[in-house]
């Protein structure tokens, strides 16, 4: 399977899990890499900085939250002096990195599920 198809399937999987229509996902190159819970905030910050091309010192992270077996780290960074962008780093129950979930300004800082 080529890389583009793999990324599309991963993105659809994350979007399907969350059930949010107004969010987008950035699939990870390190999808199956296991990260210890202690290193998750550092790993999240580095991945966001690398994927979005911003300085890691400009990224603010909240403590790890646990939701349906997953570990989620919400964060934000300043796009410019007046606009904040919000995101969530998602780790699966087996501590593998699942990717970054970008959230638009009209979305609350929570993952949503279709129940």
C-alpha positions as CSV (number, residue, x, y, z in Angstrom):
1,X,0.0,0.0,0.0
2,X,1.5,3.4,-0.9
3,X,2.1,6.1,1.7
4,X,-0.6,8.4,0.5
5,X,-3.3,5.7,0.8
6,X,-2.0,4.8,4.3
7,X,-2.1,8.4,5.5
8,X,-5.6,8.8,4.1
9,X,-6.8,5.6,5.9
10,X,-5.2,6.7,9.2
11,X,-6.8,10.2,8.9
12,X,-10.2,8.6,8.2
13,X,-9.8,6.3,11.2
14,X,-9.1,9.2,13.6
15,X,-11.9,11.3,12.1
16,X,-14.2,8.3,12.4
17,X,-13.3,7.6,16.0
18,X,-13.9,11.2,17.0
19,X,-17.1,11.7,15.0
20,X,-16.4,15.4,14.6
21,X,-17.3,16.8,11.2
22,X,-15.5,20.1,11.6
23,X,-12.0,18.9,12.6
24,X,-9.0,17.7,10.6
25,X,-6.3,15.2,11.5
26,X,-2.7,15.0,10.7
27,X,-1.6,11.4,10.5
28,X,1.7,10.5,12.1
29,X,4.8,9.0,10.5
30,X,5.4,7.2,13.8
31,X,1.9,5.6,14.1
32,X,3.0,2.4,15.8
33,X,5.7,3.8,18.0
34,X,5.1,3.2,21.7
35,X,5.7,6.2,24.0
36,X,5.9,6.0,27.8
37,X,3.3,8.1,29.6
38,X,6.1,10.1,31.2
39,X,7.5,11.1,27.8
40,X,4.1,11.8,26.1
41,X,4.0,15.6,26.7
42,X,7.6,16.0,25.3
43,X,6.8,13.8,22.3
44,X,3.5,15.6,21.6
45,X,5.3,19.0,21.7
46,X,8.0,17.8,19.4
47,X,5.5,16.3,16.9
48,X,3.4,19.4,16.8
49,X,6.5,21.6,16.3
50,X,7.8,19.4,13.5
51,X,4.4,18.9,11.7
52,X,3.3,22.5,11.9
53,X,6.7,24.2,11.6
54,X,6.5,26.2,14.8
55,X,9.0,26.6,17.7
56,X,8.3,24.1,20.5
57,X,8.7,26.8,23.2
58,X,5.6,28.5,21.8
59,X,3.4,25.4,22.5
60,X,1.4,25.2,25.7
61,X,0.2,21.7,26.9
62,X,-2.4,20.7,29.4
63,X,-2.1,17.6,31.6
64,X,-2.9,14.2,30.1
65,X,-6.6,13.3,30.1
66,X,-7.9,9.7,29.8
67,X,-10.9,9.1,27.6
68,X,-12.2,5.6,26.5
69,X,-8.8,4.0,27.0
70,X,-7.0,6.7,25.0
71,X,-4.6,9.3,26.5
72,X,-5.2,12.8,25.2
73,X,-3.0,15.9,25.6
74,X,-4.7,19.1,24.6
75,X,-2.6,22.1,23.7
76,X,-2.5,25.4,22.0
77,X,-0.1,27.7,20.3
78,X,-0.2,31.3,19.1
79,X,-0.6,31.6,15.3
80,X,0.0,35.4,15.6
81,X,-0.4,38.0,18.3
82,X,-4.3,37.6,18.3
83,X,-5.1,34.1,17.2
84,X,-4.7,30.8,19.1
85,X,-4.8,27.4,17.5
86,X,-5.9,24.4,19.5
87,X,-4.9,20.8,19.0
88,X,-4.9,17.4,20.7
89,X,-2.2,14.7,20.6
90,X,-3.9,11.3,20.8
91,X,-2.2,8.1,22.2
92,X,-3.9,4.7,22.0
93,X,-4.6,2.5,25.0
94,X,-1.4,0.6,24.3
95,X,0.6,3.9,24.4
96,X,1.1,4.0,20.6
97,X,1.0,7.5,19.1
98,X,-2.2,8.0,17.0
99,X,-1.6,11.5,15.7
100,X,-2.5,15.1,16.1
101,X,-6.1,16.3,16.0
102,X,-6.4,19.9,14.9
103,X,-9.3,21.9,16.3
104,X,-10.7,25.0,14.7
105,X,-11.7,28.1,16.7
106,X,-15.4,27.2,16.6
107,X,-14.8,23.8,18.2
108,X,-14.6,23.4,22.0
109,X,-11.3,22.0,23.4
110,X,-12.7,18.5,23.7
111,X,-12.9,15.5,21.5
112,X,-16.4,14.6,20.6
113,X,-17.9,11.1,20.0
114,X,-20.9,10.0,18.1
115,X,-22.9,8.0,20.6
